[in-house]
């Protein structure tokens, strides 16, 4: 009878450990929360103004570079970029980062960006 209890406890520990590993792996593969913001709209009290997602290209990572151009089809005055893990208050986002890999590292599991281009 004692052997049977020991096996039950061992299998419970193994199954519980598998759940923790599965949760960690799932969180590494998920994208961090992101908002499309106009980088030229920063307001000290509110943060960046959130704009429509169609203004941000899903695979672009041009942090630190301006995307303004005089090309046809671009909206003038909108320097849109993905802003990750921000505190969102209404139509504004603040205290985030423009770096996807930095946002993934903030999640606590230490997952690094695999270079797949997020999107």
N, C-alpha and C positions, 0 to 999 in steps of 0.2 A: 504494500500500500504506500509506503514511503517513497519507493521508486517511482510509482505512478504520479505522485504529487510533484516530485522533482522534475519529471519530464514535462508536466503541464506548465510549471513555472518557466522552465527553459524555453519552451516553445512560445510562451507569451512574451518573453523578453526578446526573442528573435523577431517575432512578428511586429512588436512595437518598434524595434530598431529599424526594421524595413520601412515602416511608415515614416519615420524621421528622415531616412535617406531619400525616400520618394519625394517628400515635401521639399527637401533641399534641392534636389535635381529639378523639380518643377519650377521652383522660384528662379533658378539660374537661367532657365530657358525663356522665362516670360519677359516681356518688354516693360520698362518702367513707365509710370504715368507720364504723359506728355501733352503739351498744349502748343498750338501754333500761335506765336506772338510776333508783334511788330517790334523789332529791336530798336527802332528809332523813337518809340513811343514811351520810353521809360519815364515814370513819374515817381519822385522820391517817396511820396506818401502811399501810392497804390501799387507800383511795380510796372510790369509790361502789360500793354493792352492785348487781350486775346483777340485774334482774328480768325477767319474761316480756315479750316484745315486745307482747303484747296490752294491756299497761298504758299503752303510748305510742300516741297517735294519730299516724298516718303523716304527716298534713299540718300538724300543729300546730307552732307556733314561739312558745312562751310563755316563753322564757328570761327569767329575772329576775322572773317572776310566779308566785305560788303557785297551784296548781290544786286545793287542798283545798276541798271543799264538803260540805255535809251532804245533798246530793241522793242520791236512791235509785240504786243500781247502782254507786256508786263505792266502792272499797275505802278504808276509813279508814286513815290513816297512810302511804299510798303517794303520794308526790309524784313521779310518774314523768315522765321527759323523755328525749329522745334525747341521747346523749353521743357526740360525734364524735372520731375519730382518737385514741382513748385507748390506753394500754398496758394490756392485759388480762392479769390473773394470776388464774386460777381463776374465782371468782365475783365478782371485783372489777375495776373499771376506774379508772384514774387518769391524770393529765397530759393530759387531753383538753380539749374545749371544748363548750359547749352551743350554740354558734353554727355553723350549717351553712356559712354564707358564709365564716367565718373558717377552717373546716376545709378548704374548697375552696382558699382562698388558700395554705394551708400546703403544698399538693401541689407547688409549685414552678413551675407554668406561669402563675401569676397570673390564673387564670380567676376571673371574678367570678360571683356568683350571679345568675341570670337572672330570679329572682322566680317561678320555676315551682312552688315549694312543695315540693320534694323528697319522695320517698316511695316 
